[in-house]
């Protein structure tokens, strides 16, 4: 009898444990204030860490979550990654200053444009010029590739 009990109990326990992240996401996303990026709550930290292959300390320091409908989306700030709204402006003070100092430059670095711009920038003489969009913006206005669904 004990063996039969254990055969049933182990799969049930595994199923309950695997459901906990889904339950955490379900309890997080009904709140309308979670539509904007916020620090990762403790009950979602392990899932965010697994999604980005980082440890919990990195999650606490540089990861964010937000809800898109019932989905929890995560973002981890890294080299050239921004979790804030995309910058869709076609005039940037930093780009303008760069072109004054580097007229005719074929590329303006992100140090001058910021990491949230969606355009490729160059200098037309001393004037900054926004070229083609090089990233996709999601329906909420964030750089789509910087965010992924957290399961």
Phi and psi in degrees as a GROMACS rama.xvg file:
@    title "Ramachandran Plot"
@    xaxis  label "Phi"
@    yaxis  label "Psi"
@TYPE xy
-62.4319  -41.6111  UNK-2
-62.2114  -42.7782  UNK-3
-62.9768  -38.2952  UNK-4
-62.603  -45.7278  UNK-5
-64.9259  -38.1144  UNK-6
-60.6384  -33.7604  UNK-7
-84.6609  -37.5791  UNK-8
-69.4899  -38.8593  UNK-9
-63.6592  -50.0714  UNK-10
-62.8941  -34.2712  UNK-11
-66.844  -43.8002  UNK-12
-62.4147  -41.5757  UNK-13
-63.1371  -40.2194  UNK-14
-64.8228  -40.4717  UNK-15
-65.9734  -43.4778  UNK-16
-63.2332  -42.0329  UNK-17
-70.087  -20.1292  UNK-18
-82.3284  -18.7682  UNK-19
-57.5628  -44.5707  UNK-20
-60.7413  -40.6512  UNK-21
-63.0133  -40.6594  UNK-22
-66.2937  -38.0401  UNK-23
-62.6751  -43.637  UNK-24
-64.4184  -41.5457  UNK-25
-62.9811  -36.2266  UNK-26
-78.7718  -20.812  UNK-27
-82.361  -44.0726  UNK-28
-79.1405  -18.6093  UNK-29
-65.3738  -16.6499  UNK-30
-78.6199  116.352  UNK-31
-62.5906  -21.6972  UNK-32
-73.3763  -10.0655  UNK-33
-88.9593  13.6505  UNK-34
-77.3416  -14.5223  UNK-35
-106.054  150.897  UNK-36
-59.0027  137.938  UNK-37
-143.931  166.278  UNK-38
-58.5939  151.239  UNK-39
-74.5951  122.74  UNK-40
-68.1179  153.739  UNK-41
-54.9108  -37.3378  UNK-42
-75.4797  -5.75598  UNK-43
-112.825  -4.21908  UNK-44
-59.4885  -43.1705  UNK-45
-64.1329  -39.4416  UNK-46
-68.5984  -39.6048  UNK-47
-66.3536  -43.5667  UNK-48
-58.571  -44.1967  UNK-49
-66.0561  -40.3601  UNK-50
-63.4092  -35.7026  UNK-51
-105.116  2.90818  UNK-52
56.4979  49.1136  UNK-53
-128.856  168.094  UNK-54
-92.0692  171.304  UNK-55
-63.3676  -29.9711  UNK-56
-65.5231  -40.1802  UNK-57
-67.9303  -35.1525  UNK-58
-60.8188  -48.1766  UNK-59
-64.4075  -34.152  UNK-60
-83.364  -34.5569  UNK-61
-146.742  20.5181  UNK-62
-116.026  152.71  UNK-63
-138.533  155.65  UNK-64
-131.236  155.387  UNK-65
-153.752  162.514  UNK-66
-104.525  139.817  UNK-67
-124.219  98.4093  UNK-68
65.8316  -127.026  UNK-69
-91.8039  -1.58247  UNK-70
-90.3122  136.905  UNK-71
-90.7238  125.307  UNK-72
-111.019  141.281  UNK-73
-122.061  152.467  UNK-74
-140.73  139.49  UNK-75
-123.334  120.802  UNK-76
-71.2438  125.058  UNK-77
-141.588  -163.788  UNK-78
-57.1553  119.049  UNK-79
64.7865  13.8416  UNK-80
-104.871  136.113  UNK-81
-126.977  135.079  UNK-82
-100.254  -3.86754  UNK-83
-81.8368  179.086  UNK-84
-59.0896  149.065  UNK-85
-67.1483  146.064  UNK-86
-95.4613  106.804  UNK-87
-100.703  8.8392  UNK-88
-65.8449  144.827  UNK-89
-100.492  5.49824  UNK-90
-135.056  122.842  UNK-91
-127.544  128.14  UNK-92
-56.2991  -40.7765  UNK-93
-65.267  -38.3161  UNK-94
-67.9807  -40.6711  UNK-95
-61.0338  -45.1609  UNK-96
-63.7802  -39.9697  UNK-97
-59.4945  -45.1397  UNK-98
-68.089  -32.0589  UNK-99
-62.6217  -37.3373  UNK-100
-88.2635  -18.9954  UNK-101
-136.054  60.514  UNK-102
-57.4872  137.65  UNK-103
80.1593  4.51129  UNK-104
-59.4296  135.755  UNK-105
-82.4765  -13.5219  UNK-106
-147.066  134.527  UNK-107
-105.121  124.681  UNK-108
-70.6116  158.045  UNK-109
-62.972  -22.0448  UNK-110
-60.4008  -27.9679  UNK-111
-95.3329  -35.3161  UNK-112
-89.3376  -24.1515  UNK-113
93.6799  157.81  UNK-114
-86.5711  -5.09271  UNK-115
-98.2918  -4.24561  UNK-116
-65.7759  147.941  UNK-117
-100.354  -4.78704  UNK-118
-105.438  156.798  UNK-119
-88.0369  129.921  UNK-120
-113.193  145.781  UNK-121
-146.699  173.802  UNK-122
-108.75  126.705  UNK-123
-100.792  91.4443  UNK-124
67.7092  -123.946  UNK-125
-98.4942  11.6952  UNK-126
-109.804  129.921  UNK-127
-72.9845  139.848  UNK-128
-130.05  123.211  UNK-129
-80.4847  123.45  UNK-130
-93.0892  -142.123  UNK-131
-72.7606  152.645  UNK-132
-69.9461  132.498  UNK-133
-111.954  -2.46298  UNK-134
-135.964  158.836  UNK-135
-97.5353  139.277  UNK-136
-104.496  132.989  UNK-137
-78.7815  176.774  UNK-138
-62.1871  -23.0146  UNK-139
-92.2369  -3.63935  UNK-140
97.0242  14.015  UNK-141
-102.951  156.223  UNK-142
-67.6018  114.356  UNK-143
-58.1499  -42.9556  UNK-144
-68.9307  -15.1549  UNK-145
-84.1429  -10.9574  UNK-146
-117.616  139.879  UNK-147
-137.163  153.425  UNK-148
-68.7705  137.008  UNK-149
-100.478  124.787  UNK-150
